[in-house]
Amino acid sequence: MDNDRIDKIIDKYKGKPSSVIQALLEIQRENRWLPGDVLEKVSEKLEVPLNRIRHIVTFYKAFSLVPKGRHEIHVCMGTACHVRGAPRVLDTIQDLTGIKPGETSSDLKFSLKTVNCVGCCSLGPVMVIDGEYHGKMVPPKSPLLKISGISGENGSVSGGTLSHNILELVPRPPR
């Protein structure tokens, strides 16, 4: 991320230390993570102690201090999703991307996370890919879940283009 863009974001909140979370969120939305030098710049320009900013970014899960992939995959592991096959969905995603929950692929294409609940239990198992919710996922061993555009090697892309729908998901047929 270019320093001029970071400065413009911070300058919008200058003189408003109470807006530190908003400034950090906006910077992260642009940059996909918060490097240490950016935290120092926010601290200096908003006149908020660096230890306070570090406390904020480590407390809220919305913030990342490590680079994230261009595509974020979140697999819900809440009770309803878990009993409906979320662990098998997660296993398949791990096999296809070559990363485990909490990791980002070395090419920065994918980040994988598990979450406790995404709030749509009746649609379980649920995955959120780049902010788009996909429900009623079938267990991955079923041919109804097709994952396209990803080869089995470390999340490399094979053929086609990647849009915000990295994975072609086929929902479970109605019962």
C-alpha positions as CSV (number, residue, x, y, z in Angstrom):
1,M,0.0,0.0,0.0
2,D,1.4,3.4,-0.9
3,N,2.2,5.8,1.9
4,D,0.3,8.6,0.4
5,R,-2.9,6.6,0.5
6,I,-2.3,5.7,4.2
7,D,-1.6,9.3,5.0
8,K,-4.9,10.4,3.4
9,I,-6.9,7.8,5.4
10,I,-5.2,8.8,8.7
11,D,-5.7,12.5,7.9
12,K,-9.4,12.0,7.6
13,Y,-9.4,11.1,11.3
14,K,-6.7,13.6,12.5
15,G,-7.5,15.1,15.8
16,K,-10.0,12.3,16.6
17,P,-8.2,9.7,18.7
18,S,-11.6,8.0,19.2
19,S,-11.6,7.1,15.5
20,V,-8.5,4.9,15.7
21,I,-10.6,1.7,15.0
22,Q,-12.2,3.3,12.0
23,A,-8.9,4.4,10.6
24,L,-7.3,1.0,11.2
25,L,-10.3,-0.8,9.5
26,E,-10.1,1.5,6.5
27,I,-6.3,1.0,6.1
28,Q,-6.7,-2.8,6.5
29,R,-9.5,-2.8,3.9
30,E,-7.1,-1.3,1.4
31,N,-4.0,-3.2,2.4
32,R,-5.5,-6.6,3.7
33,W,-3.3,-6.3,6.9
34,L,-1.7,-3.9,9.3
35,P,2.1,-3.7,9.1
36,G,4.0,-2.5,12.2
37,D,5.2,0.7,10.5
38,V,1.6,1.6,9.7
39,L,0.6,1.1,13.3
40,E,3.4,3.5,14.3
41,K,2.2,6.1,11.8
42,V,-1.4,5.8,13.1
43,S,-0.1,6.2,16.6
44,E,1.9,9.3,15.8
45,K,-0.7,11.1,13.7
46,L,-3.7,10.3,15.8
47,E,-1.8,10.8,19.0
48,V,-2.8,7.4,20.5
49,P,-0.1,5.5,22.3
50,L,1.3,2.6,20.3
51,N,0.6,0.1,23.1
52,R,-3.1,1.1,23.0
53,I,-3.2,0.5,19.2
54,R,-1.5,-2.9,19.6
55,H,-4.0,-3.7,22.3
56,I,-6.9,-2.9,19.9
57,V,-5.5,-4.8,16.9
58,T,-4.8,-7.9,19.0
59,F,-8.1,-7.8,20.8
60,Y,-10.4,-7.6,17.7
61,K,-10.3,-10.6,15.4
62,A,-11.2,-8.2,12.5
63,F,-7.6,-7.0,12.4
64,S,-4.6,-8.9,11.0
65,L,-1.0,-8.3,11.7
66,V,0.1,-10.7,9.1
67,P,-0.5,-10.5,5.3
68,K,-3.8,-12.0,4.2
69,G,-4.6,-13.7,0.9
70,R,-6.5,-11.9,-1.8
71,H,-9.3,-14.4,-1.2
72,E,-10.5,-15.1,2.3
73,I,-12.2,-18.4,3.0
74,H,-14.1,-18.8,6.3
75,V,-15.6,-22.1,7.3
76,C,-18.2,-22.1,10.0
77,M,-17.5,-24.7,12.7
78,G,-20.4,-23.8,15.0
79,T,-22.5,-26.7,16.3
80,A,-25.1,-26.7,13.6
81,C,-22.5,-26.6,10.8
82,H,-20.3,-29.1,12.6
83,V,-22.9,-31.8,12.8
84,R,-23.9,-31.2,9.2
85,G,-20.4,-31.8,7.8
86,A,-18.3,-28.7,8.2
87,P,-15.2,-30.7,9.3
88,R,-15.3,-32.5,5.9
89,V,-15.8,-29.3,4.0
90,L,-12.8,-27.8,5.9
91,D,-10.7,-30.9,5.1
92,T,-11.4,-30.6,1.4
93,I,-10.5,-26.9,1.4
94,Q,-7.3,-27.6,3.2
95,D,-6.4,-30.3,0.7
96,L,-7.1,-28.1,-2.3
97,T,-5.4,-24.9,-1.0
98,G,-2.5,-26.6,0.8
99,I,-3.1,-24.4,3.9
100,K,-4.5,-24.9,7.4
101,P,-6.9,-22.6,9.3
102,G,-5.1,-19.4,10.3
103,E,-2.6,-19.7,7.4
104,T,-2.2,-17.8,4.1
105,S,-0.9,-19.4,0.9
106,S,2.7,-18.4,0.1
107,D,1.5,-16.7,-3.1
108,L,-1.0,-14.6,-1.0
109,K,-4.0,-15.9,-3.0
110,F,-5.8,-17.6,-0.2
111,S,-6.3,-17.2,3.6
112,L,-8.3,-19.9,5.5
113,K,-10.0,-19.4,8.8
114,T,-12.5,-21.2,10.9
115,V,-15.1,-19.3,12.8
116,N,-17.4,-20.3,15.6
117,C,-20.6,-19.1,14.0
118,V,-21.6,-16.9,11.1
119,G,-25.2,-16.6,12.2
120,C,-27.1,-18.6,9.6
121,C,-27.3,-22.0,11.4
122,S,-30.3,-23.2,9.4
123,L,-28.1,-23.0,6.2
124,G,-25.3,-25.1,7.7
125,P,-22.7,-26.1,6.8
126,V,-21.8,-22.5,5.7
127,M,-18.7,-21.1,4.1
128,V,-18.0,-17.4,3.6
129,I,-15.8,-16.6,0.6
130,D,-14.7,-13.0,0.2
131,G,-17.7,-11.9,2.2
132,E,-20.2,-14.0,0.2
133,Y,-22.2,-16.6,2.2
134,H,-22.6,-20.1,0.8
135,G,-24.9,-22.4,2.7
136,K,-26.1,-26.0,2.7
137,M,-22.8,-27.2,1.6
138,V,-22.6,-31.0,1.0
139,P,-19.9,-33.0,2.6
140,P,-16.9,-32.8,0.2
141,K,-16.7,-36.5,-0.5
142,S,-20.0,-36.1,-2.4
143,P,-19.7,-35.2,-6.1
144,L,-22.1,-32.3,-5.6
145,L,-19.4,-30.1,-4.2
146,K,-17.1,-29.1,-7.0
147,I,-14.2,-26.9,-6.4
148,S,-12.9,-25.3,-9.6
149,G,-10.0,-23.1,-10.4
150,I,-7.7,-24.5,-7.7
151,S,-5.3,-27.3,-8.2
152,G,-4.2,-29.5,-5.3
153,E,-0.8,-27.9,-5.0
154,N,-0.5,-25.0,-2.6
155,G,-3.6,-23.2,-3.9
156,S,-2.2,-22.6,-7.3
157,V,-4.7,-21.7,-10.0
158,S,-5.3,-23.9,-12.9
159,G,-7.2,-22.5,-15.9
160,G,-10.1,-20.0,-15.9
161,T,-10.1,-16.8,-14.0
162,L,-10.6,-16.2,-10.4
163,S,-13.5,-13.9,-9.4
164,H,-14.9,-13.4,-6.0
165,N,-16.3,-16.9,-6.3
166,I,-13.1,-18.9,-6.0
167,L,-14.9,-22.0,-5.4
168,E,-17.8,-23.3,-7.5
169,L,-20.1,-24.4,-4.8
170,V,-23.0,-26.7,-5.4
171,P,-25.5,-26.6,-2.5
172,R,-27.0,-29.8,-1.1
173,P,-30.2,-30.8,-2.9
174,P,-33.4,-30.2,-0.9
175,R,-34.6,-33.1,1.3
